[in-house]
């Protein structure tokens, strides 16, 4: 269990506001940091992730082949296909669709530049 944010928030809140209410406010903000509620989430693929591998195409593929691979991957992993499934399945489909979109955008940006 992570607790460093809670302790630091409690201490800094008390010190900065010089009142117990500051400690409570700092504790709550620290709790949100520990829980990951304030973490930035980007849909970009990870640094080591190859956008061509995400779309399952060769780096020498033409733009038409990449477009077809993108459409095929999105038709398989689109979140609307699992709209009636559990929340976990929907989240995985959304994450996969974001990764596919980011890979396609990255390839297009590389080719246009």
C-alpha positions as CSV (number, residue, x, y, z in Angstrom):
1,X,0.0,0.0,0.0
2,X,1.4,3.4,-1.0
3,X,1.2,6.0,1.7
4,X,4.0,8.5,1.1
5,X,1.7,10.9,-0.6
6,X,-0.7,10.8,2.3
7,X,2.0,11.5,4.8
8,X,3.6,14.2,2.9
9,X,0.3,15.8,2.1
10,X,-0.7,15.7,5.7
11,X,2.6,17.3,6.8
12,X,2.7,20.0,4.1
13,X,-0.9,20.8,4.6
14,X,-0.5,21.3,8.3
15,X,2.7,23.4,7.8
16,X,1.4,25.6,4.9
17,X,-2.0,26.3,6.3
18,X,-1.0,26.1,10.0
19,X,-4.3,24.5,10.9
20,X,-5.6,20.9,11.2
21,X,-8.0,21.5,8.3
22,X,-4.9,22.0,6.1
23,X,-3.6,18.6,7.2
24,X,-6.9,17.0,6.2
25,X,-6.9,18.7,2.9
26,X,-3.3,17.7,2.3
27,X,-4.1,14.1,3.3
28,X,-6.9,14.0,0.8
29,X,-4.7,15.4,-2.0
30,X,-2.0,12.9,-1.1
31,X,-4.5,10.1,-1.2
32,X,-5.5,11.0,-4.7
33,X,-1.8,11.0,-5.8
34,X,-1.3,7.6,-4.2
35,X,-4.3,6.2,-5.9
36,X,-3.2,7.4,-9.3
37,X,-6.2,9.6,-9.8
38,X,-4.1,12.6,-10.9
39,X,-1.8,10.6,-13.1
40,X,-1.6,11.7,-16.7
41,X,-2.6,9.0,-19.2
42,X,-1.5,9.4,-22.8
43,X,-2.8,7.3,-25.6
44,X,0.5,7.2,-27.3
45,X,2.3,3.9,-27.7
46,X,5.2,3.3,-25.4
47,X,8.7,4.4,-26.4
48,X,9.9,0.9,-27.3
49,X,6.7,-0.1,-29.0
50,X,7.0,-0.3,-32.8
51,X,4.0,1.3,-34.6
52,X,4.4,-1.1,-37.5
53,X,4.1,-4.1,-35.1
54,X,0.9,-2.7,-33.6
55,X,-0.7,-2.6,-37.1
56,X,1.0,-5.9,-38.1
57,X,2.6,-4.5,-41.3
58,X,6.2,-4.3,-42.6
59,X,8.0,-1.0,-42.4
60,X,8.4,-1.1,-46.2
61,X,4.6,-1.4,-46.7
62,X,2.9,1.2,-48.9
63,X,0.5,3.7,-47.4
64,X,-2.5,1.8,-48.9
65,X,-1.4,-1.4,-47.1
66,X,-1.0,0.6,-43.9
67,X,-4.5,2.1,-44.3
68,X,-6.0,-1.4,-44.9
69,X,-4.2,-2.8,-41.9
70,X,-5.4,0.1,-39.7
71,X,-9.0,-0.3,-40.8
72,X,-8.8,-4.1,-40.3
73,X,-7.3,-3.6,-36.8
74,X,-9.9,-1.0,-35.8
75,X,-12.8,-3.2,-37.1
76,X,-11.5,-6.0,-34.8
77,X,-10.7,-3.9,-31.7
78,X,-13.3,-1.1,-31.8
79,X,-14.9,-0.4,-28.4
80,X,-18.4,-0.4,-29.9
81,X,-18.0,-4.1,-30.6
82,X,-17.9,-4.9,-26.9
83,X,-20.4,-2.2,-25.7
84,X,-22.5,-4.9,-23.9
85,X,-19.5,-6.6,-22.2
86,X,-18.1,-5.9,-18.8
87,X,-16.3,-2.7,-17.9
88,X,-12.9,-4.4,-17.9
89,X,-13.3,-5.7,-21.4
90,X,-14.5,-2.3,-22.6
91,X,-11.4,-0.6,-21.0
92,X,-9.1,-3.1,-22.7
93,X,-10.8,-2.5,-26.1
94,X,-10.5,1.3,-25.6
95,X,-6.8,1.0,-24.7
96,X,-6.1,-1.2,-27.7
97,X,-8.0,1.2,-30.0
98,X,-6.1,4.2,-28.6
99,X,-2.8,2.3,-29.3
100,X,-3.9,1.5,-32.8
101,X,-4.8,5.1,-33.5
102,X,-1.6,6.4,-32.0
103,X,0.5,3.9,-34.1
104,X,-1.4,5.0,-37.3
105,X,-0.9,8.7,-36.5
106,X,2.8,8.1,-35.8
107,X,3.3,6.3,-39.1
108,X,1.4,9.0,-41.0
109,X,3.5,11.7,-39.3
110,X,6.7,9.9,-40.1
111,X,5.8,9.4,-43.8
112,X,4.5,13.0,-44.3
113,X,7.7,14.6,-42.8
